[in-house]
Amino acid sequence: MRALGPVLLTLTIAGAATQADRVISDPAAARSITLPTGVTLEYTEQGDPEGVPVILLHGYTDSRHSWDLVLPHLPSRFRVFALSQRGHGISSRPATGYLAADFSNDVRAFLDAQNIDRAVVVGHSMGSMVAQRFAIDHPNRVMGLLLTGAFYARRDNPLLVEFWNQSIASLGEPVPPGFVRDFQRSTTVDTLPSDFFATVLGESGKLPGWLWKDLFHGFLVTDFTAEVDRIEAPTLLLWGDRDGFALRADQDSLLARIPGSRLTTYEGIGHAANWEQPERFAADLTGFIDGLPAWYLGGHLARR
């Protein structure tokens, strides 16, 4: 993993950015973009500016750095964006607006600002809920949907309810570093590279206690399970069979509700397959994109 301390370039979008502005060859270099939704998002970009657009959405209290281990393994023929969603990383931290629909609106505004009609949307954990919401609200903007550590009915998940009642609801200020460490350790089975794990802790540690609570509460109470069957895009679920947060029941419900969806199980892996097996994750994502129907890829087909 590259060292921290990214170079941050601020773009206030009134129109389209130039190609030179958009292309970033170094994933450690970050930019920010101010959107019509009122937030400024930190992001990185890599790959062919004419390639298949891929949007990477991280999990609860994480940031764009959640994808640091995956990015080096993705083909340069893809145009890949890793976002720090509102409230995370050094993106804007509004006082309110932390429901899945708010995050989804940011994704739409980001695609508009980048002049991207449709993209492959990848969501991990909380990001899986944002990706589902986006695919429901904007079906014509999604080429394909990859969900990892994905949730279905959060209020019916006893692990999440217990975590809220016993840990998150009572968080104060500041959030104890030991709590951050224990939480992030609980998401994986394998030991992570020490520099990457230090980055993960640093990113989660940026969030104040009120935001930990607002994010989780919004995530827990929002229910759009009745709308999941409106997802039209080809969908792949990647799930670790030792996931302590997203249950196998969540995966089965999503498979039953999303037409044509399929599941790949990572044996012996926890909640963050993109952290524990980044090379395999990148290969599965690449294979998923390469296997999309030609009409989904449109003009990008010739560059595969």
N, C-alpha and C positions, 0 to 999 in steps of 0.2 A: 504494500500500500504506500502511496506517496505521502509525503509529510503534510501536516496541516499548514494553515496560513495561505489560503488561496487568494489569488488576485481577483478582485471583485470589480466588474465593470457594470455600470448602471445604464440601462436603456429605458427611457420613457417612451412608450410606443404611441405614436400618433399615426404611423403608417407602417409599411413593411420595412424590416431591417434589410440591409444589403447582404449579399451572400458572404462577403468578407467578414461582416459583423457576426454572422450566424455560425460559421464553422469554427469549432474548437477542437484541436487535435489532442490537447492534454486534458484528461478528465479531472485533474486536480484544479484546473483553472475554472473559476465560477463566474457567472454573470447574474445580474438581477434584471427583472422586467416588471414594469408597473402596468397593471391590467385595469380595464374598465370596471372590474368588480371592486376596485378600491384597495387591492393588496399588491404588494411588491413581492415577487417570488424569486428566490435564489434557484439557479439551475446550472447544469452543465450540458454540453452537447458534444457528441463525437460522431465521426463517420461521414459518409457521402451525403452532401446536401440534397442530392436527387434520389437518395435511397429510400427504402420503406421507412416511414416515420414510426418510432417506437417511444412510448411514454412510460416511464418507470415511476410508480407511486409507492412510497415507503409506508411503513407501519407506524403505530402509535408511539409518539415521542421521538421517532427517528428523524432522518433527514436524507438528502441526496446521497450522503455518504453510505447509506444502507446498501448501495449498489457498487461500491468501490471494488469489491472482489469479483463481481460479475463482468463489469465493463471491459476489462482487458481481454476477455474471452469471446466477445461478440464481434462478428465480422464487420469490417470497415464499410461494407456495402450497405449497412443499415444506418439510418440517421437517428441516433439514440439521444433522448433527453432524460436526464435524471432530475426530478424536481424536489425541492424542499417545500412541502405544502404549507399553507398558511398556519402560522403559529409555531412552526418548526424551523430548526436551523437558524439562519439569520433572515428568514422571510418575515413579512409583516405579522404583527401579533395584535389583531383587533380585539376589542373588549368582548365582542360577541361574534357569532357566525361560524360555529364549529359543528354543523350538521353535515351529513353526507351530501346534501344538495348544494351547500355552500362550496365544498371542495370540488364537486362536479362542475359547478359554474366556473370555477377558476380554471379547470382543465379546458373547458370550451373556450374561454377567453384566451388562454395560452395558445391553443391551436389557431385561433383566429389571428392572433398577433404574429404568429410565425407563418401565416398564409398556408396552413396545412388543412386540407379538406378532411382527411381520414387518417387514422393511425391505429397501430396495434397498441392496446392499452394493457399494461401489466400492473397488477396490484398485489401487494403483500399485506396480510393482516388487515389493519384499518384501511390500508390502500385498496384491499380487495372489495371493501364496501363502497368506496368512492368509485372504483372501476365498474362495479355493478350498477350503481346509480347513474353513472355517465352513459353506460350502454343502454339503460332503460330510457333515459331522457333524450339521448341523441344517437339513435341507432344508425343513422346515415353517416356518422363520424367515426365509426369503429370498424376497422378491417378484421380484427381478431381480438379475443379477450383471453388473457392468461391470468389466473387467480391462484395464488399460493398462500397457504395458511389461511384459507378463506372461511368466512363465517356465513351463516344463514340466519337463523332466528336467535339473536343475541340474548333476549330476555328468557329464552328457554334453555340457555346454556348454564348449568349450575356452577361451572368453574368461573365464568365471567361474573355472575351475580355474587359469588362468594368473594372474589377478588375486589369487587367494588365495595361490598359491605365491610370487609375486614381490613382493607388496605387503602384504597384510593379515596373513599369518602371522607376519611379523617386526616388526609394529608395537610400539613401546615406549610409555613414558609420559613426558611427555604426547605426544599425537598432534601432529606438526608442522603448524602452520597452512598451510604450503605444500602439504602432502599433502592436507589437507581441500579446499583451493582447487582443486588439480589434479583431484581426484576429482569434485567437483561440476561443474567445467567440462566434464569428459569425458562427462557425461550429456546434454548439449544441443548443438545445432548453432548455433542463433541466440543472440545476446547477450541476456541477461536484463536487466530493469530493475535498476539498480544497487542500489536500496534493498532490493528483494526478494532479490537475490543475497547482499547483506550479511546479511540475516536467515537465509538458508539456511546460510551459512557459520557464523554464530553458533550455530545450532541443532546442526549436526553437530559443532561444536567443543566442545559440552558433554559429549560422550561420551568416556570414558576409553578407552585402547587396548585393555584387556581386553574391553570391551564390543563394540568394533568387531570383535574376533576372535570372541567367542562368538556374536554375531549372525550373522556371515557363515558361520562353520563350521556352525552349526545349520541355516542356510538351505541350505547346499551339500549336506549329507549326508542331510537328510530327503527321503525319496522316497515320495510317495503317488500316483505316476502310474497305478498299477493301480486306483485308486479314482476317478479323475477322471470316468469315465463314469457315476458315481452322481449327478453334479450334475444336478438336475432343473429348476432355474430358468432362465428365458430369459436368455441370456448374450450380451453384446456385447464384442468385443475391439477396442480402439483401439491402433494400433501405428504408430510412426514408422519409415519405411523406411530411416532412417540410424541406427537404434538400435544402439549398440555393445555392448549387454549382452544384451538379450532378442532372440533370433534369429527370423528368419522361420520356421525349423523349429519353434520353440516354438509359434508361432501356428498353424501347420498341424497340429501334434499336438493342440493344444487343440481346434481346429475339428473334427478327426476324432473326438475322444473325447467332447466335450460335445454331446449331442443338440440340434439346432436352433440352435447357436451361429452367430454371423456376425462378420465382420471388416470394420472400416473402417480404411483405410491413410491415414496422414498423410504426404504426400510431402515430402521434404527436412527431416524432423523427427527428432530423436534419441529418447532414452530417456524423456523427460518431456514428453509432449504437453500435460499439464495446466499446465506451466510455459511452454512455448513458444507455445502457441496456446490460452490459457485461455478466450477467448470462444467459439471453435469447440468446445472440449471441453465447455463448459457447455451449448452448444446441442445437441451430440450426446447428452449425458446427459439433457437435458430431453426430446428427441425419443424416446429409448429408454424413459424412464418413461412418457411419454404414449402410447407404442405398446404397452405391456404389456396382456395380455388382462384384460378386466374382472374376471374371477374372481380374478386375482392381486391386484388393487388393492382388492377388497372394498369396504368402506365409504368408502374414499377416492375412489371414482370420481366421486361427485357434486361433489367440489371441484376437479376437473380443469379 
